[in-house]
């Protein structure tokens, strides 16, 4: 008989330390039941191999119920259904059309432009410091992804301050500012697609328009606008990853010293930090297409299932000394699940990796005395995302 522990998502202990809470559940069994008052229950796969199986299993689908739809004007609705919600041939078609623009090679080619963005943000960070104290989240980690997205889709420099407000609203994930930002993002995305259709530039949006311009199967205007929205929505990961990584490094001085002494550790360090303190605690829920079973437990048709990434990425069956941060851990042996797995592996993973690597390298190089201010790390209680609301540091 499989023991199924319950995890109360509103429990302060779970919100304060989800890695320990999910880890305890993992060691009791491969499945847990997540419970939220007023929202019912959801299955959570806690172990690494079982999570990989579920994330690639066609018996479990993503659908509209996987997402909390924001309340937006009707004309925006057609742009909200991104490829994250799709499965099967529909999803495969879109991935085939856009994936060549998101490879590791393309991310590496984009590195010099990311470096210029990071250097400019660090100069701005120093100017914003009160004495030598500044909020690294507000003035570096948060604006970084939206600046990169603006570069990707060819947003003119004079419009980027507005897009920064969009990025901050989307990173918050909820609230009036989030809802108000969506119609504005859609409007400006429509304008960006129209501008790059008329005047192609050296950016991803122009590339996607141009590459398939003569193909019968090409991205339509609605799909291109939806892709821009998808980039803005999903592309905020580096905000929380960079902030979590800096807080973690400052709390592990031996690991920080090793990284400062040998920058060649950075690619592996980014993978280890993503495994150890990645922002996504749970995968987007999938729904059983039929009555089935998972990890030896019957799952009813229509029941929601998520992968508990916070548990799977610290599973001792997959990782040696999983609760230990080790920047010399061989990357990819096995690969962490911070960017999911299978058909819905994060499209922008290579770009997020390069952003995080460039950001950490430049930050540590520019500010050798970087330290956490007293009470500088402040977290928000969020059952789905491990994220900070402030990261005040001394430079």
Secondary structure as UniProt FT lines:
FT   STRAND          5..8
FT   TURN            9..10
FT   HELIX           12..16
FT   HELIX           18..28
FT   STRAND          31..36
FT   TURN            37..39
FT   STRAND          40..45
FT   HELIX           48..56
FT   TURN            58..59
FT   STRAND          60..61
FT   HELIX           64..66
FT   HELIX           74..79
FT   HELIX           83..85
FT   HELIX           88..98
FT   HELIX           99..102
FT   HELIX           104..128
FT   TURN            131..132
FT   STRAND          133..135
FT   HELIX           137..141
FT   HELIX           142..153
FT   HELIX           157..159
FT   HELIX           160..172
FT   HELIX           176..198
FT   HELIX           204..211
FT   TURN            212..214
FT   HELIX           221..234
FT   TURN            235..236
FT   HELIX           237..251
FT   HELIX           253..261
FT   HELIX           263..265
FT   HELIX           266..277
FT   STRAND          286..288
FT   STRAND          292..294
FT   TURN            295..296
FT   STRAND          297..299
FT   TURN            301..302
FT   STRAND          304..308
FT   HELIX           309..312
FT   TURN            313..314
FT   TURN            316..318
FT   TURN            320..323
FT   TURN            327..328
FT   TURN            331..334
FT   TURN            338..339
FT   HELIX           342..344
FT   TURN            347..348
FT   HELIX           349..366
FT   TURN            368..369
FT   STRAND          371..379
FT   STRAND          388..394
//
